[in-house]
Amino acid sequence: MDDIIVSAPGKIILHGEHAVVYGKRAIAASLNLRTFLRLHVCDTDYVQVTLPDINLNFKWSLADITKTFQFPFDIRVASTLPTSAGLGSSAAFSTCLSVKKSSMGILQALTTLFLPMELVRMNQHLLSVIGVSHPALEEIVHLTQLHGISSKLTGAGGGGCAFAFLPPGFSGEKMDLISKGIQSLGYDCWQTQVGGAGVMEHPDISDIPDNLQNSLM
């Protein structure tokens, strides 16, 4: 049996992450930060799952789980998504595990959505009022505002991640200033895109980003 290599995108909540608690709708979009999973059927007597990004490795004897699995295999996972940041790394991993080979490629990412900066600013203000923001998030919001960019938290809040939309034609020099400013505060900064591909099947390991290939081997 050939190896199966799949990937799934992360996500951001553009609007409504706390409105859903009250039965309202939220707007989400996929990111082009992804989790990759490789399943390799091997000639061993165990099933193994390795997640090197978070230093976890699980191994079960095939004799103990024959009711669940009839053949040995090795699963390895690598990701460009940060963990515990509210960007859907766990959901992307679960999606990779649940996708069967016959159904790969039919799931689509949510479409790219445009939110005016004024709406982003308004949403962040409301989230702050109800107490789900965080001093670290407010630092990032303030810094981006100094450069004419609105940002807001995504997900549950209380930490995690914030995002900002850059308008067309936004200069690379300004982007570098914002990135360096965020990093100077002790935070990480990712430049990504909204509305990337959904679940994907990859023909072989060469289709995976170079910096992740070793983790999947």
C-alpha positions as CSV (number, residue, x, y, z in Angstrom):
1,M,0.0,0.0,0.0
2,D,1.4,3.4,-1.0
3,D,1.9,6.1,1.6
4,I,-0.9,8.5,2.1
5,I,0.1,12.1,2.6
6,V,-2.6,14.7,3.3
7,S,-2.8,18.2,4.7
8,A,-5.4,20.5,6.1
9,P,-5.4,24.3,6.7
10,G,-5.6,26.3,9.9
11,K,-8.4,28.8,10.4
12,I,-9.1,32.3,11.8
13,I,-12.4,33.6,13.1
14,L,-13.0,36.9,11.4
15,H,-16.1,37.8,13.3
16,G,-18.5,36.3,15.8
17,E,-16.2,34.0,17.9
18,H,-18.2,34.9,21.0
19,A,-21.6,35.6,19.3
20,V,-21.9,31.9,18.6
21,V,-22.4,31.3,22.3
22,Y,-25.7,33.1,21.9
23,G,-26.8,31.2,18.8
24,K,-25.5,33.7,16.3
25,R,-23.3,33.0,13.3
26,A,-19.6,33.5,13.0
27,I,-17.5,34.1,9.9
28,A,-14.4,31.9,9.5
29,A,-11.8,31.5,6.8
30,S,-8.9,29.1,6.1
31,L,-5.3,30.0,6.3
32,N,-2.4,28.9,4.1
33,L,-0.6,27.6,7.3
34,R,-1.2,23.9,7.2
35,T,-0.8,20.6,9.1
36,F,0.7,17.7,7.1
37,L,0.2,14.0,7.9
38,R,1.9,11.0,6.4
39,L,0.6,7.4,6.9
40,H,3.1,4.7,6.1
41,V,2.1,1.0,6.2
42,C,5.1,-0.8,7.7
43,D,6.4,-4.3,8.4
44,T,6.3,-4.2,12.2
45,D,4.1,-5.4,15.0
46,Y,2.9,-2.0,16.3
47,V,1.1,1.2,15.4
48,Q,2.9,4.4,16.0
49,V,2.0,8.1,15.9
50,T,4.7,10.7,16.1
51,L,4.2,14.5,16.5
52,P,7.7,16.0,16.6
53,D,6.5,19.6,16.8
54,I,5.2,19.0,20.4
55,N,7.6,16.1,21.3
56,L,5.0,13.4,21.5
57,N,5.3,9.8,20.4
58,F,2.8,7.0,20.9
59,K,3.2,3.3,20.2
60,W,0.7,0.5,20.6
61,S,1.3,-3.3,20.1
62,L,-0.8,-4.5,17.2
63,A,-1.8,-7.5,19.3
64,D,-3.5,-5.2,21.8
65,I,-5.6,-3.3,19.2
66,T,-6.4,-5.8,16.5
67,K,-10.1,-5.0,16.9
68,T,-9.3,-1.5,15.8
69,F,-6.5,-1.9,13.3
70,Q,-5.7,-5.0,11.2
71,F,-2.3,-3.9,9.9
72,P,0.7,-2.0,11.3
73,F,1.3,1.6,10.3
74,D,3.3,4.7,11.2
75,I,1.8,8.2,11.3
76,R,4.0,11.2,11.3
77,V,2.7,14.8,11.6
78,A,4.4,18.2,10.9
79,S,2.8,21.6,10.8
80,T,3.5,25.3,10.0
81,L,0.7,26.1,12.4
82,P,1.6,27.3,15.9
83,T,0.0,25.2,18.7
84,S,-2.3,26.5,21.4
85,A,-2.7,29.8,19.5
86,G,-6.3,29.5,18.4
87,L,-5.5,28.9,14.8
88,G,-7.0,25.5,14.5
89,S,-3.9,23.3,14.7
90,S,-5.9,20.5,16.6
91,A,-8.8,20.7,14.1
92,A,-6.4,20.5,11.2
93,F,-4.7,17.4,12.7
94,S,-8.1,15.7,13.4
95,T,-9.2,16.5,9.8
96,C,-6.1,14.8,8.4
97,L,-6.8,11.7,10.5
98,S,-10.4,11.5,9.5
99,V,-10.0,12.0,5.7
100,K,-10.2,8.7,3.8
101,K,-8.3,8.4,0.5
102,S,-11.5,8.0,-1.5
103,S,-12.8,11.4,-0.3
104,M,-9.7,13.5,-0.5
105,G,-9.9,16.7,-2.4
106,I,-13.7,17.2,-2.2
107,L,-13.6,19.4,0.9
108,Q,-13.2,23.1,0.1
109,A,-11.9,25.9,2.2
110,L,-14.2,28.7,3.1
111,T,-13.9,31.5,0.6
112,T,-11.8,34.6,1.2
113,L,-13.9,37.3,2.8
114,F,-13.3,41.0,2.9
115,L,-13.8,42.8,6.2
116,P,-13.4,46.6,6.2
117,M,-10.9,47.8,8.7
118,E,-13.6,49.8,10.5
119,L,-15.5,46.5,11.2
120,V,-12.3,44.8,12.5
121,R,-11.7,47.8,14.8
122,M,-15.3,47.7,16.0
123,N,-15.2,44.0,16.7
124,Q,-12.1,44.2,18.7
125,H,-13.5,47.0,20.8
126,L,-16.7,45.0,21.6
127,L,-14.6,41.9,22.5
128,S,-12.5,44.1,24.8
129,V,-15.6,45.5,26.4
130,I,-17.0,42.0,27.3
131,G,-13.6,41.1,28.8
132,V,-12.2,38.5,26.4
133,S,-9.2,40.5,25.2
134,H,-5.9,40.5,26.9
135,P,-3.1,43.0,27.6
136,A,-0.8,41.2,25.2
137,L,-3.5,41.4,22.4
138,E,-4.1,45.1,23.2
139,E,-0.4,45.8,22.8
140,I,-0.5,44.3,19.3
141,V,-3.8,46.2,18.5
142,H,-2.1,49.5,19.6
143,L,1.1,48.8,17.6
144,T,-0.8,48.1,14.4
145,Q,-3.0,51.2,14.8
146,L,0.2,53.3,14.9
147,H,0.8,52.2,11.3
148,G,-2.8,52.7,10.2
149,I,-3.8,49.0,10.4
150,S,-6.7,47.6,12.5
151,S,-6.3,44.2,14.2
152,K,-8.4,42.0,16.4
153,L,-8.2,38.7,18.4
154,T,-9.3,35.5,16.8
155,G,-10.8,32.6,18.7
156,A,-11.6,32.4,22.4
157,G,-9.4,35.3,23.4
158,G,-7.6,35.7,26.7
159,G,-4.3,35.3,24.7
160,G,-3.7,33.3,21.6
161,C,-3.5,35.2,18.3
162,A,-4.5,38.5,16.7
163,F,-4.8,39.2,13.0
164,A,-4.7,42.2,10.8
165,F,-5.7,42.7,7.2
166,L,-3.2,44.5,5.0
167,P,-4.7,46.7,2.3
168,P,-3.7,46.3,-1.4
169,G,-0.4,48.0,-2.1
170,F,0.7,48.0,1.6
171,S,4.5,48.5,1.4
172,G,6.9,45.8,2.4
173,E,8.8,48.4,4.4
174,K,5.8,49.1,6.6
175,M,5.2,45.4,7.0
176,D,8.8,44.9,8.2
177,L,8.3,47.7,10.7
178,I,5.2,46.1,12.1
179,S,6.8,42.6,12.2
180,K,9.9,43.9,14.0
181,G,7.7,45.9,16.4
182,I,5.6,42.8,17.3
183,Q,8.8,40.7,17.7
184,S,10.3,43.4,19.9
185,L,7.3,42.9,22.3
186,G,8.2,39.3,22.5
187,Y,5.6,37.9,20.2
188,D,5.8,35.8,17.0
189,C,4.5,37.2,13.7
190,W,3.3,35.2,10.7
191,Q,2.6,36.6,7.2
192,T,0.0,34.4,5.7
193,Q,-3.1,34.5,3.4
194,V,-6.8,34.0,4.0
195,G,-8.8,31.6,1.9
196,G,-6.3,29.0,1.0
197,A,-6.9,25.4,-0.2
198,G,-8.9,23.0,1.9
199,V,-8.0,19.4,2.5
200,M,-5.4,18.2,0.1
201,E,-3.8,14.9,-1.0
202,H,-0.1,15.1,-1.8
203,P,1.5,12.7,-4.4
204,D,4.7,12.3,-2.5
205,I,7.0,13.8,0.1
206,S,8.5,16.2,-2.4
207,D,5.2,18.1,-2.4
208,I,5.7,19.1,1.2
209,P,7.6,22.2,2.3
210,D,11.3,21.5,2.5
211,N,11.6,22.4,6.2
212,L,8.9,19.8,7.2
213,Q,10.1,16.8,5.1
214,N,12.5,15.4,7.6
215,S,9.8,15.4,10.3
216,L,7.6,13.2,8.1
217,M,10.2,10.7,7.1
